[in-house]
Amino acid sequence: MTLHTYYWGDVHIKNIGKEAAFFISPMKAAKAAGLVMSNHTDFNVTPLDPFWVIWSAMARESRSGTIIGPDQRVDAYTALQALTTGPAWQVFEEDRKGKIKEGMLADFVVIRHNPLKQKVEDIKDNEVLATVKEGRVVYKKIGI
């Protein structure tokens, strides 16, 4: 879980040293090794906010601003895969979840900004405009 880099990165440096702390949640190394990754939150310990999860995978910035493992930063597409196709594959549901594709379950969100085109520092401030579950709009932000 890459949110550890933000919430506990500074403490990990102090407790286990910089080298070990910089390898917390090594998404880039996992991808290079051919592993299928997922990312998540430890809700109730960390906020349940997918935009912060994407941001933390890309920025790997601690509360103090230290970059926790700069060589383990990933791009937006990889960070998104760790919230979509990766988890679907890990629970053996890649044939019905994780992608927007004909024949797949129609569960997705419409968001204000495309994270593939956003600056890393802006991703955590993105917002959900609508949620579609099984082909039905179940949430719509007022005013859209």
N, C-alpha and C positions, 0 to 999 in steps of 0.2 A: 504494500500500500504506500504509494508515493506521498501521501499526506504526512507520513512520518518525517519526511525531510523538512517540512515546515514546522510541525508542532514539536518534534523532539530532536531535530538535527543538531541543535546547539548542545543539548544535554548528552547526546550520543558522542559527540566529539570529546566532551569533557570526560565521559565515563569509559569509552572504549577506544578512544584515539581517532585521529583524523582518517587514517587509511581505512579502518573498518567502518567508520561512520559514513564515509563517502561511497560505500558499496551497499547502503541500505536500499532495498527495493530497486535492484539494478536492471531496469527494464531494457536498456540498450544492450547490455550483455546477454540478457535472456533472449532477446530477439536474434542477436548474432549467433547464439547457440541453437537457433531453430525452435525455441520453445514458443508455445502459444500462451500469451499472457492475458491476465485479467487484472483490473485495478478496482478498488473499492474504498469505502470508508469504514471506520470502526464506529458506526453510529451506536450508541450514544456518546462515545468518547470524542469523536470528531464529527463535524457537521455533515449532514447528508446532502451534499451539493456537488453534482457531477462536474460543474464548471471549475470548481476548485480542484477536483481530482485531475482533470485535464491539465489545468495550469500547473499543478505540482509536478506532474510527470514531465512537463516541458521546462519549467523554470528551476525546480529543485532548490528553491530558496527557503532558508530558515527564517524564523521570526526576527533574527538579528540582521538578516540580509546576506548571510553566508550562503554561497552556492554549495550544496551538499552533493558532491560527486558531479562536477560539471561534465565529465565524459559520459555520464549516464542519462543526460537529457535526451528526450525523444522529440520528434516532430509531432504536429497536431494530428496527422493521420494515424500514426502509431498510437498516440494517446486515446484517440477515438475508438480504435480497434480494441483497445484494452477495456472498453466499456460496452462494446457491442458484439462483434464477431468472436472475440476471444472467450468471453464468458459463455456464449451460446455453445461454442465448440466444447468447452470444458464440462458442460452438463449434458453433452450428447444431444443437443437440440439445434445444431447448426443447419439442419434441413428445414427448420420452421421458424427460427428466430435469429436476430442479429443483423439482418440486412433488409433493406427496402427493395423487394424483388417480387415479381409475380409468383404467387403460390405460397408466399411466406405470411406469417401472421402480420396483420396491419397495425402494429403498435409502434408509434413513433412520436417524437415531439417536433414542433416547429419552433425554432429559436430566432431571436432577433438578429444575431450576427453569425456569419459563417466562420467557425473557429479555424478553418484552413486558411483564411485570409486575414484573421485578426492578429494584432501584435500580441505577443505572449502575455504581457502585463495586463492586457484588456480582457483576456479570456475569462478570468474569474468573475467578471462583472456582466457576463452575458445573461440573457434571461429567456425563459420559456414563454412563448406566446400562446401555444395551444398544445394539447395532448390528444392523440388519437389512439383509442384502444379498440381492437377488434373492428376497425372500420368506422367507429363512432367518435365524434369529438366529445371527450369527457371533461375537458378543461379548455376555457378560452379566456384569455386576459381581456378584461373590460376595455373597450375602445378599439379593438382590432376587427 
